[in-house]
Every structure is written in structure tokens, then in C-alpha cells.
């Protein structure tokens, strides 16, 4: 029996930056990789926990695939839990591992389009300030809010 969970991340940035983010997430979670296949427009690999003497905390693996097309990459990660007696609890643990992995990838390879929206907002606010629609004080307050200061 297999209990799979899948997540997708559409990334607007270079494929090499996304691959770097995936590798950093793998390192952070102390996973090992195999079956790695990397080329200019795609990559795929498997990652799993290092096996302990008798047991491991997570008996599954990530199947990681990414394709780059039209300026963005689509990263698909499937957490595959192969167990003879799979349970709902193990399925939830599988989903939690997947969520942890995807959060790490997103933190190491943030979407460049999302980052540009803050810059776009600042440019629009500066234009409003320059036209006298908002005051310099209002501009500074909003700038701090957008930049998270």
C-alpha cells in the first residue's frame, strides 16, 4: 500500500536557483539523494532519510521533479510512503514532511515575481507621493510596512 501526498510550487526565477533551493532543503532536513538527473530545462531526483540501525523516523521518500518553461519552473514533489500497513496517522506524518520540505524550498528559493510585487508597490507609492496624492510621511510608513521594517 502506498500513501502519497503531492505539492506543487510555481517558481518565477532561474532553474539553477530553484535547484539550489531544493538542495538546501535536502541538506537542512538531513536527507540523502539518489537517481539525480539534471539538465538545462528540468531536473529530477529522489530524497529520503538516512537509515538508522533499526528504524527511521520517516519511512518514505520524496520524488522531486521540475520543468522550466516560459520563464517559470514548476516544481512537483510527491512524498511517497511505502508501508505494508499504512495508516491515517502515517499519511498525516507524510503530509507534514512534505509541507516542511516545501516551506524550506520556498524560503531558500523565494519566487522572484512575488518579490517584485513589493518593488512595484513602492514605485506606485513613490509616484503617488511625487504627484502630491500622499504625503512623504504616509509614503515612508507604507514603505516600512511593505519592506517589513
HELIX and SHEET records of a PDB file:
HELIX    1   1 UNK A   15  UNK A   28  1                                  14    
HELIX    2   2 UNK A   88  UNK A  108  1                                  21    
HELIX    3   3 UNK A  112  UNK A  130  1                                  19    
HELIX    4   4 UNK A  136  UNK A  147  1                                  12    
SHEET    1   A 5 UNK A   2  UNK A  11  0                                        
SHEET    2   A 5 UNK A  72  UNK A  82 -1                                        
SHEET    3   A 5 UNK A  60  UNK A  69 -1                                        
SHEET    4   A 5 UNK A  42  UNK A  49 -1                                        
SHEET    5   A 5 UNK A  31  UNK A  38 -1                                        
END                                                                             
